[in-house]
Amino acid sequence: MKTCILVNSNIVVPLNDFTQSYIANVLCAIANSLGIESKYITVCMERNELRIHTEDGEVETVKKFAKEWIESTIKGMLSPLKGVLCIREVVITSRRAE
C-alpha cells in the first residue's frame, strides 16, 4: 500500500513503509465500515470539516457521531507525527497495491 500525507497543499510528510501501510489499513477499515470497497481512499481534514473520497466520489457520512468517531480515529493515528494536526489542512491519500 502507498500512502501520502500532504499538509497545507504543499508540504509532503515523509513516511516509512510501515507507517504508509498502517495508515492505509486504517483508512481501508474506515471505508469498509461504511460499506465501501475501494482501492483509493483520500481523507481531507480541515479545521471543522472531514471529507472522505474514493474513486467513486465523496463518501457520505450521515451520522454526526460516525463522522466524529472517524475524525478522532484519524487524529489518533496521526498524533505521533508531531505538528501535522495543528496545521489547517491535511490530505491523506492511500492506494492499495495491485
trRosetta pair geometry for C-beta under 8 A, 3 or more apart (Angstrom, degrees):
i j d omega theta_ij theta_ji phi_ij phi_ji
1 20 6.2 -179 100 137 85 91
1 21 5.1 121 52 -114 110 61
1 24 3.6 -171 153 94 143 166
1 25 7.1 -176 17 -46 166 70
1 94 6.1 4 176 -171 112 101
1 95 6.8 167 -158 82 66 47
1 96 5.6 -35 -106 -116 88 44
1 97 5.7 -101 -64 -20 40 88
2 20 6.2 -30 -144 178 31 132
2 24 7.3 91 55 -75 24 144
2 94 7.0 160 85 -152 49 53
2 95 4.8 -8 58 55 98 97
2 97 7.1 109 -17 -71 85 78
3 15 6.0 -43 87 81 101 160
3 19 7.4 -119 69 121 132 72
3 20 4.0 178 33 -149 100 73
3 21 7.5 -144 -5 -42 120 23
3 23 4.7 116 -160 78 167 119
3 24 4.8 -138 -61 -53 114 94
3 27 7.9 149 -113 9 118 137
3 92 6.7 -7 -169 -172 101 91
3 93 7.0 164 -151 87 53 49
3 94 4.5 -12 -100 -101 86 84
3 95 7.8 -174 -74 20 45 63
4 12 6.5 -45 -167 -144 98 102
4 15 7.7 -157 -109 19 34 125
4 92 7.4 166 84 -152 49 47
4 93 5.0 -5 55 57 95 97
4 94 7.9 -176 21 -75 61 44
5 12 7.1 123 78 -160 57 53
5 13 4.0 -21 81 44 114 117
5 15 6.6 102 7 -41 106 124
5 23 7.7 -82 -57 -171 109 171
5 78 7.7 134 -124 -122 147 116
5 81 7.4 14 88 175 171 171
5 84 6.8 -18 159 -144 143 137
5 90 6.6 -19 -167 -167 97 95
5 91 7.3 153 -157 81 48 51
5 92 5.2 -13 -103 -102 76 77
6 9 6.6 34 151 -118 114 21
6 10 7.5 82 -172 -6 97 11
6 11 6.9 135 -163 70 55 49
6 12 5.9 -27 -101 -97 69 62
6 13 7.6 -146 -75 5 21 83
6 90 7.4 148 79 -160 51 46
6 91 4.4 -13 60 61 101 102
6 92 7.9 -169 23 -74 69 33
6 93 7.5 25 -1 0 107 104
7 10 7.8 -54 83 58 58 50
7 11 4.3 -34 64 71 95 107
7 12 7.9 -178 18 -79 79 15
7 13 6.2 74 -18 -41 112 104
7 84 6.1 -125 -88 -142 132 75
7 87 4.8 33 -169 104 113 166
7 89 6.9 139 -163 87 47 65
7 90 5.6 -13 -106 -105 72 71
7 91 7.9 -163 -72 24 30 70
8 11 5.7 40 50 13 97 105
8 87 5.6 -101 -40 178 99 122
8 88 6.3 71 -94 53 88 89
8 89 5.4 116 -92 54 41 96
9 89 6.4 19 -31 92 80 139
9 91 7.7 62 -87 1 52 128
11 87 7.9 -118 53 -136 134 162
13 81 6.2 39 -175 -167 147 138
13 84 6.2 7 -85 -102 154 121
15 19 4.3 -128 -166 93 98 120
15 20 4.8 126 119 -60 125 82
15 23 7.3 -56 -153 9 156 137
16 19 5.2 90 54 13 72 103
16 20 7.1 -135 97 -7 34 92
17 20 5.7 -56 -147 36 30 113
17 21 6.3 26 159 -16 66 109
18 21 6.0 -63 -151 39 27 108
18 22 6.1 29 154 -22 66 110
19 22 5.6 -52 -141 36 31 115
19 23 6.2 27 162 -15 65 107
20 23 6.3 -60 -148 39 25 105
20 24 6.2 22 156 -16 62 113
20 94 7.8 152 -175 -121 74 92
21 24 5.7 -58 -145 40 29 111
21 25 6.2 30 157 -21 65 107
22 25 6.0 -58 -150 34 26 110
22 26 6.6 23 154 -16 62 106
22 77 7.5 179 135 -160 102 107
23 26 5.8 -56 -151 36 33 111
23 27 6.3 29 154 -16 67 107
23 77 6.3 123 -111 157 76 129
23 78 8.0 57 -111 -77 117 77
23 92 6.5 -121 169 -168 129 132
23 94 6.4 -163 115 -79 90 127
24 27 5.8 -56 -146 39 31 109
24 28 6.2 32 155 -19 66 107
24 41 7.7 139 -145 48 66 116
24 94 3.8 160 -114 -157 82 133
24 95 7.6 -61 -126 44 128 30
24 96 7.1 147 175 -82 127 59
25 28 5.7 -53 -144 37 30 111
25 29 6.3 33 155 -21 63 106
26 29 5.7 -55 -149 36 30 112
26 30 6.5 33 152 -21 64 102
26 73 6.8 -175 -178 153 118 111
26 74 7.6 148 132 -97 128 62
26 77 5.4 166 111 -105 175 153
27 30 5.6 -50 -150 33 34 113
27 31 6.5 33 152 -16 65 104
27 41 4.5 166 149 102 120 143
27 43 6.3 -133 -122 -25 116 121
27 92 6.8 -158 -77 119 140 122
27 94 4.9 151 59 23 147 144
28 31 5.7 -54 -149 39 33 110
28 32 6.1 34 152 -20 67 107
28 38 7.7 -154 -124 65 74 78
28 41 6.5 -160 -76 -9 55 148
28 94 7.1 -105 -43 110 85 141
28 96 7.1 78 -90 -72 133 110
29 32 5.6 -52 -143 38 31 113
29 33 6.3 34 155 -22 64 104
30 33 5.8 -55 -151 34 29 111
30 34 6.8 19 152 -10 62 107
30 41 7.8 127 67 -170 103 151
30 52 7.3 -137 123 -118 123 151
30 70 5.6 91 -149 -131 127 103
30 73 6.8 168 -85 91 119 146
30 74 7.8 6 -64 -60 159 97
31 34 5.8 -65 -155 42 34 106
31 36 4.4 -81 178 80 89 106
31 37 7.5 134 130 -91 111 18
31 38 5.5 -85 169 30 154 112
31 41 5.4 -120 -46 -102 139 133
31 52 7.1 -175 -88 169 85 135
31 54 6.5 102 -136 -76 135 123
31 59 7.0 -132 -123 -84 82 160
32 35 7.6 59 -176 -67 34 12
32 36 6.8 -108 -81 64 28 57
32 37 6.8 48 -102 -87 77 62
34 52 7.7 137 14 90 165 154
34 59 5.9 63 126 -178 156 132
34 61 6.9 -74 -116 -94 134 83
34 66 7.8 109 -95 173 97 134
36 54 5.9 -158 169 -35 136 156
36 56 7.8 -147 -148 43 114 129
36 59 6.0 -76 -35 -112 160 125
38 41 5.7 116 95 -65 126 85
38 54 3.8 -96 -123 -147 158 127
38 55 6.1 169 -154 16 104 88
38 56 7.0 -118 -103 7 116 100
39 55 6.5 16 52 -15 90 132
39 95 6.3 22 151 -156 83 69
39 96 4.7 -106 -147 38 68 108
40 54 6.0 129 83 -159 74 58
40 55 4.8 91 46 -49 117 93
40 93 7.3 -13 -167 -168 89 90
40 94 7.3 165 -150 87 44 54
40 95 5.3 -6 -102 -105 75 79
40 96 7.7 -111 -58 12 43 80
41 52 6.9 -21 -165 -167 92 95
41 53 7.4 148 -158 80 44 52
41 54 5.8 -20 -98 -98 62 76
41 93 7.4 167 89 -150 49 46
41 94 5.0 -4 59 57 93 98
42 52 7.3 153 82 -158 52 46
42 53 4.4 -12 60 60 102 101
42 54 7.7 -178 20 -78 75 29
42 91 6.6 -6 -172 -173 100 93
42 92 6.9 165 -153 85 50 51
42 93 4.6 -8 -104 -103 88 79
42 94 7.7 -177 -77 22 45 61
43 50 7.1 -17 -169 -166 94 87
43 51 7.3 159 -156 83 47 50
43 52 5.4 -14 -103 -104 74 74
43 53 7.9 -170 -74 23 30 70
43 74 6.2 -154 152 -121 159 150
43 90 8.0 -2 107 111 92 90
43 91 7.2 168 85 -153 52 46
43 92 4.6 1 52 54 98 101
44 49 7.5 -15 113 117 94 100
44 50 7.3 157 83 -155 58 39
44 51 4.5 -3 54 57 104 99
44 52 7.9 -161 22 -72 71 30
44 53 7.3 38 -9 -5 105 108
44 89 7.5 -18 -169 -164 85 91
44 90 7.7 160 -155 86 41 52
44 91 5.2 -7 -106 -107 73 83
45 49 7.3 166 -152 90 39 60
45 50 5.5 -1 -107 -107 75 76
45 71 7.1 128 -120 -133 116 90
45 74 6.7 -175 -62 116 141 142
45 75 8.0 152 -149 -70 161 83
45 89 7.2 158 87 -153 57 44
45 90 4.6 -5 59 59 104 96
45 91 7.7 -169 25 -76 66 39
45 92 7.8 28 0 -1 104 99
46 49 4.5 11 55 53 100 100
46 50 8.0 -157 31 -68 62 41
46 88 6.4 10 -150 162 77 72
46 89 5.2 -9 -101 -103 82 78
47 88 6.1 -28 -49 -149 94 75
50 61 7.7 -15 97 38 106 146
50 67 5.9 157 62 -170 125 95
50 70 6.5 158 143 98 151 111
50 71 4.9 -125 -58 -84 154 104
50 74 7.6 154 -136 34 128 147
51 58 6.1 -50 -171 -139 105 111
52 58 7.0 113 79 -160 51 64
52 59 4.2 -30 91 45 105 120
52 61 6.9 79 21 -32 118 115
52 70 7.4 -68 -46 167 133 152
53 57 6.7 -85 -146 163 84 25
53 58 5.2 -44 -98 -96 79 55
53 59 6.8 -161 -92 -4 23 83
54 57 7.0 -2 59 47 73 35
54 59 6.2 70 -8 -52 100 104
61 66 5.2 -151 -171 103 104 113
61 67 4.6 131 118 -77 134 87
61 70 6.6 -96 -119 10 159 148
62 66 7.3 44 60 41 58 136
63 66 4.1 84 75 2 102 108
63 67 7.0 -173 94 -8 55 83
64 67 5.7 -57 -153 36 35 111
64 68 6.3 32 152 -17 68 107
65 68 5.5 -54 -145 40 35 112
65 69 6.1 39 153 -24 67 106
66 69 5.6 -53 -146 35 30 113
66 70 6.4 30 154 -18 64 106
67 70 5.8 -54 -148 37 30 111
67 71 6.3 30 153 -19 64 108
68 71 5.7 -53 -144 38 31 112
68 72 6.2 33 155 -20 64 107
69 72 5.8 -54 -147 36 28 112
69 73 6.4 31 152 -21 63 106
70 73 5.7 -54 -150 34 31 113
70 74 6.4 26 155 -15 65 107
71 74 5.9 -57 -147 38 30 108
71 75 6.2 29 155 -17 65 108
72 75 5.8 -55 -144 39 29 110
72 76 6.2 31 156 -20 63 107
73 76 5.8 -58 -150 37 27 112
73 77 6.3 28 153 -21 63 108
74 77 5.6 -53 -146 36 32 114
74 78 6.3 18 158 -8 66 111
74 92 7.5 -161 -154 17 119 149
75 78 6.0 -65 -144 45 29 102
75 79 6.4 55 152 -55 64 92
75 85 5.8 72 -140 -118 88 144
76 79 5.6 -28 -150 -9 32 120
78 81 5.2 -55 -173 37 71 114
78 84 5.3 -106 170 87 117 135
78 85 5.8 131 106 -57 122 103
78 90 7.3 43 -142 174 167 161
78 92 8.0 -127 -78 -67 125 138
79 85 6.9 -14 -95 -11 57 140
81 84 4.3 22 110 -11 111 134
81 85 8.0 117 79 -22 91 83
83 86 5.8 -64 -153 36 50 108
83 87 7.0 60 154 -34 74 98
84 87 6.2 -57 -172 15 36 114
84 90 6.1 71 166 -107 94 134
85 90 7.0 -37 -103 -33 49 150
87 90 6.3 109 78 -60 109 89
